[in-house]
Amino acid sequence: MAETDNTTKDAGQQQKNPFEKVSVSVKHVILVLSGKGGVGKSTVAANLAMALANHGYQTGLLDLDIHGPNIPKMLGIEETKLTSTNGTRIEPVYVVPALGVVSMAFLLPDKSTPVIWRGPMKMQVIKQFLADVNWGDLDYLVVDLPPGTGDEALSIIQLAPNVAGAVIVTTPQEVAILDSTKAVKFVEKMDIKVLGIVENMSGMVCPHCGKEIDLFGQGGGKKAAEDLGVPYLGNIPLDPDMRKAGDEGRPFIVRRPGMSADNPTWEHVDEVMQAVLRSIGETQ
């Protein structure tokens, strides 16, 4: 009987730890999250990843908003499906040679299909998106997470190697700041570095008169960063061109013909990317 118990014990010890770090060749994993929805988190994640790629970094973008995957739409690749070269390794969808993307949207039969999963299913697919994808050698893996502090955020922190930290996206309103504060506290409790807070939809330049309008206010994100003792990464104005770019499936950060060389929103997005690199400890 004792022998049976020892055999059972040994077998149990040999079982793989479900929270063991997955082997991915990546120098830095950047988590992008928010305390609530509607703050433009996916827009920030998509443009941050594209900006990194534009600066010569080999970048991956992992869309872990499993129930509402919008990254493919924003990058103009929503009609694409994931492929495998040898039946075991999944190939990312490349927007440009330096930016590969993986999203649940690539696996759905159509755009209106809902994903109705409990936590264990989410964790399994997150593990597959890390371990079974041919990411190559990455400088950065940007992870777009759903709003809040649930299963997806917990799983990626437990499974992903070399997590450099988290970028918290908020808008200036008090209700958004309240929820972003919870996101900061969550990241700190998970013993992950808070790379900083980004204030999105921060003011708007009127396309008609050129004056700045505080549509949702300004400065809330900066004040929250100061109060919480975390870096402030900068602000991104509310720009109709950025909304249009997302709807049309083209990253706003990519300069286009007719776009002003000193477009303030473009400069703000690039400045946020530079601030993220400084917070990680990288130099440009």
Secondary structure as the mmCIF struct_conf table of DSSP 4:
data_model
#
loop_
_struct_conf.conf_type_id
_struct_conf.id
_struct_conf.beg_label_comp_id
_struct_conf.beg_label_asym_id
_struct_conf.beg_label_seq_id
_struct_conf.end_label_comp_id
_struct_conf.end_label_asym_id
_struct_conf.end_label_seq_id
HELX_RH_AL_P HELX_RH_AL_P1 ALA A 2 GLN A 14
BEND BEND1 GLN A 15 GLN A 15
HELX_LH_PP_P HELX_LH_PP_P1 LYS A 16 ASN A 17
TURN_TY1_P TURN_TY1_P1 PRO A 18 PHE A 19
HELX_LH_PP_P HELX_LH_PP_P2 GLU A 20 VAL A 22
STRN STRN1 VAL A 26 LEU A 33
BEND BEND2 GLY A 35 VAL A 39
HELX_RH_AL_P HELX_RH_AL_P2 LYS A 41 ASN A 54
TURN_TY1_P TURN_TY1_P2 HIS A 55 GLY A 56
STRN STRN2 THR A 59 ASP A 63
TURN_TY1_P TURN_TY1_P3 ILE A 66 HIS A 67
BEND BEND3 GLY A 68 GLY A 68
HELX_RH_AL_P HELX_RH_AL_P3 ILE A 71 LEU A 75
TURN_TY1_P TURN_TY1_P4 GLY A 76 GLY A 76
TURN_TY1_P TURN_TY1_P5 GLU A 78 GLU A 79
STRN STRN3 THR A 83 SER A 84
BEND BEND4 THR A 85 ARG A 89
STRN STRN4 ILE A 90 GLU A 91
HELX_LH_PP_P HELX_LH_PP_P3 PRO A 92 PRO A 92
STRN STRN5 VAL A 93 VAL A 96
TURN_TY1_P TURN_TY1_P6 PRO A 97 ALA A 98
STRN STRN6 LEU A 99 SER A 103
HELX_RH_3T_P HELX_RH_3T_P1 MET A 104 LEU A 107
BEND BEND5 LEU A 108 ASP A 110
TURN_TY1_P TURN_TY1_P7 LYS A 111 SER A 112
HELX_RH_AL_P HELX_RH_AL_P4 GLY A 119 ALA A 131
BEND BEND6 ASP A 132 ASP A 132
STRN STRN7 VAL A 133 VAL A 133
BEND BEND7 ASP A 137 ASP A 137
STRN STRN8 LEU A 138 ASP A 144
HELX_LH_PP_P HELX_LH_PP_P4 LEU A 145 PRO A 146
BEND BEND8 PRO A 147 GLY A 150
HELX_RH_AL_P HELX_RH_AL_P5 ASP A 151 LEU A 159
BEND BEND9 PRO A 161 ASN A 162
STRN STRN9 VAL A 163 THR A 170
BEND BEND10 PRO A 172 GLN A 173
HELX_RH_AL_P HELX_RH_AL_P6 GLU A 174 LYS A 189
TURN_TY1_P TURN_TY1_P8 MET A 190 ASP A 191
STRN STRN10 VAL A 194 ASN A 200
BEND BEND11 MET A 201 MET A 201
STRN STRN11 MET A 204 VAL A 205
TURN_TY1_P TURN_TY1_P9 PRO A 207 CYS A 209
STRN STRN12 GLU A 212 ILE A 213
BEND BEND12 LEU A 215 PHE A 216
BEND BEND13 GLN A 218 GLY A 219
HELX_RH_AL_P HELX_RH_AL_P7 GLY A 220 LEU A 228
TURN_TY1_P TURN_TY1_P10 GLY A 229 GLY A 229
STRN STRN13 TYR A 232 ILE A 236
HELX_RH_AL_P HELX_RH_AL_P8 PRO A 240 GLU A 248
TURN_TY1_P TURN_TY1_P11 GLY A 249 GLY A 249
TURN_TY1_P TURN_TY1_P12 PHE A 252 ILE A 253
BEND BEND14 VAL A 254 VAL A 254
TURN_TY1_P TURN_TY1_P13 PRO A 257 GLY A 258
TURN_TY1_P TURN_TY1_P14 ALA A 261 ASP A 262
HELX_RH_AL_P HELX_RH_AL_P9 PRO A 264 ILE A 280
TURN_TY1_P TURN_TY1_P15 GLY A 281 GLY A 281
#
